[in-house]
Each structure stands twice: as structure tokens, then as C-alpha cells.
Amino acid sequence: MPLSEEQIRNIVISIRQKLGPEASPDLIKSAANEAIREIEIQSTPTGESSTLADRVIVSIFGHNKMGIIAGVTAVLALHHCNILDISQKIMGDLFTMILVVDIGHSSLNMDSLKDQLNNTANQLGVKIYVQNEAVFTAMDRL
């Protein structure tokens, strides 16, 4: 059964308290992702996937140039990721795009997908961030 937003928020708060005030947001997100993944693995019946663990936020930032959308979406398609929502904006020379992606049928886990997208980011000269949607939402509300 998927975790509720309140449960995820409590996990993030607990991790932040345990790691202390010096903990970076990236460290808190990483620890929260791992905790959520472990909880969902333990509570998900075999063969059934949890939508909470399957959704990630992909954020892309950089100088606008041809091929950014094609490069990012090609990696997602290659690994059977489904784009659930997409928002893209160009402000002057700055390109931004945010995607909500379902990785439930992907051949990669979130960390491997991050690595693949970071390789693409380096080729395109942009920054790409990948976060579990539940952790992204919980961190945003704190």
C-alpha cells in the first residue's frame, strides 16, 4: 500500500532530526528516498508495483539549444519510462523543463536513470536533477 503524504512528511522530518541541522537537503533527500524505498519494498506484495516509488521528478536547466528535449526524452523512452506530465519554458537564453515520469516499467532504477540522464546532461551542456516525487513534495512543504 502506498505511503500517504503525511507519512512521507514524517519520514523526512525524522531523517532531518536524526541527521542534524548541518545535513544538506541532498543528503536528506537521499536518505528519505532510501527509507521510502525500503518501506515500500517491505509492504508491497510480490509482482505488484507501488505508484509512489515509481514516480520521479526530472528537472532540466541550461542554455537553450536544439536537441535538449529530444536527448532527454530519448533516454526515457529507451528505458521504458512514461512521461506523465511535462512543463517547458524558455526565458531568454535559459531553458527549463520539468517532467513527472513513471519509472515503474523501466529497465533502470532511479539511481541508474540518474546516471544515464547525467551522461546526457553532460553531452547537452545542461543540468539534470532526478528526485522521487514523494520526497520532492515533502521537502517542498517543509
C-alpha positions as CSV (number, residue, x, y, z in Angstrom):
1,M,0.0,0.0,0.0
2,P,1.4,3.4,-0.9
3,L,2.6,5.7,1.8
4,S,0.4,8.8,2.5
5,E,1.8,12.3,2.1
6,E,1.7,12.7,5.9
7,Q,3.7,9.5,6.4
8,I,6.3,10.7,3.9
9,R,6.5,14.1,5.5
10,N,7.0,12.4,8.9
11,I,9.8,10.3,7.4
12,V,11.5,13.4,6.0
13,I,11.2,15.3,9.4
14,S,12.5,12.3,11.3
15,I,15.5,12.0,9.0
16,R,16.2,15.7,9.2
17,Q,16.2,15.5,13.0
18,K,18.4,12.4,13.1
19,L,21.0,13.9,10.7
20,G,21.0,17.2,12.5
21,P,20.9,20.8,11.3
22,E,24.1,20.5,9.3
23,A,22.6,17.9,6.9
24,S,22.3,19.2,3.3
25,P,19.0,18.9,1.5
26,D,20.6,16.4,-0.9
27,L,21.6,14.2,2.0
28,I,18.1,14.4,3.5
29,K,16.5,13.6,0.1
30,S,18.8,10.6,-0.5
31,A,18.1,9.2,3.0
32,A,14.4,9.7,2.6
33,N,14.4,8.1,-0.8
34,E,16.1,5.1,0.6
35,A,13.8,4.9,3.6
36,I,10.7,5.1,1.4
37,R,12.0,2.5,-1.0
38,E,12.7,0.1,1.9
39,I,9.3,0.6,3.5
40,E,7.5,0.1,0.1
41,I,9.5,-3.0,-0.7
42,Q,8.5,-4.5,2.6
43,S,4.9,-3.6,2.2
44,T,4.3,-4.3,-1.5
45,P,3.2,-7.8,-2.4
46,T,5.4,-9.6,-4.9
47,G,4.7,-8.7,-8.5
48,E,2.8,-5.5,-7.6
49,S,4.4,-2.1,-8.0
50,S,3.7,0.9,-5.9
51,T,2.9,4.2,-7.7
52,L,4.7,6.2,-5.0
53,A,8.0,4.6,-5.6
54,D,7.5,4.7,-9.4
55,R,7.2,8.4,-9.9
56,V,10.1,10.8,-10.2
57,I,10.5,14.5,-11.0
58,V,13.1,15.3,-13.7
59,S,14.2,18.9,-13.8
60,I,16.4,20.3,-16.6
61,F,18.1,23.7,-16.7
62,G,20.6,25.3,-19.0
63,H,21.3,27.5,-22.0
64,N,18.7,26.9,-24.7
65,K,19.9,24.9,-27.7
66,M,18.4,22.4,-30.2
67,G,18.1,18.8,-29.0
68,I,17.6,19.1,-25.3
69,I,14.0,17.7,-25.3
70,A,14.9,15.1,-27.9
71,G,18.0,14.0,-25.9
72,V,16.2,13.7,-22.5
73,T,13.1,12.0,-23.9
74,A,15.2,9.5,-25.9
75,V,16.8,8.3,-22.7
76,L,13.4,8.0,-21.0
77,A,11.9,6.1,-24.0
78,L,14.9,3.8,-24.3
79,H,14.4,2.6,-20.7
80,H,10.6,2.4,-20.9
81,C,9.8,5.4,-18.8
82,N,6.4,7.1,-19.2
83,I,6.1,10.9,-19.1
84,L,3.0,11.7,-17.1
85,D,3.4,15.5,-17.2
86,I,5.7,17.9,-18.8
87,S,6.3,21.7,-18.5
88,Q,8.9,23.5,-20.5
89,K,9.8,27.2,-20.6
90,I,12.4,29.3,-22.4
91,M,13.2,32.6,-20.8
92,G,15.7,34.5,-23.0
93,D,18.6,32.1,-23.4
94,L,17.6,30.0,-20.3
95,F,15.9,26.6,-21.0
96,T,13.9,24.9,-18.2
97,M,11.8,21.7,-18.3
98,I,10.2,19.7,-15.5
99,L,8.8,16.2,-16.1
100,V,6.8,13.9,-13.9
101,V,7.9,10.4,-15.0
102,D,6.6,6.9,-14.2
103,I,9.6,4.5,-14.0
104,G,7.5,1.5,-12.9
105,H,8.2,-0.4,-16.1
106,S,11.7,0.9,-16.6
107,S,14.7,-1.3,-17.1
108,L,16.5,1.0,-14.6
109,N,16.1,2.0,-11.0
110,M,16.1,5.7,-10.1
111,D,19.8,5.9,-9.4
112,S,20.7,4.2,-12.7
113,L,18.3,6.5,-14.5
114,K,20.0,9.5,-12.8
115,D,23.4,8.2,-14.2
116,Q,22.0,7.9,-17.7
117,L,20.4,11.3,-17.6
118,N,23.6,12.9,-16.2
119,N,25.6,11.5,-19.1
120,T,23.0,13.1,-21.5
121,A,23.2,16.3,-19.5
122,N,27.0,16.4,-19.9
123,Q,26.6,15.9,-23.7
124,L,24.0,18.6,-23.9
125,G,25.6,21.1,-21.5
126,V,22.7,21.3,-19.1
127,K,22.0,20.3,-15.5
128,I,19.5,17.5,-14.8
129,Y,18.1,16.6,-11.4
130,V,16.1,13.5,-10.7
131,Q,14.1,13.1,-7.4
132,N,11.5,10.8,-6.0
133,E,8.2,12.6,-6.4
134,A,7.1,11.9,-2.8
135,V,10.3,13.2,-1.4
136,F,10.2,16.3,-3.7
137,T,6.7,17.1,-2.4
138,A,7.6,16.5,1.2
139,M,10.7,18.7,1.0
140,D,8.8,21.4,-0.8
141,R,6.3,21.6,2.0
142,L,8.8,21.8,4.9
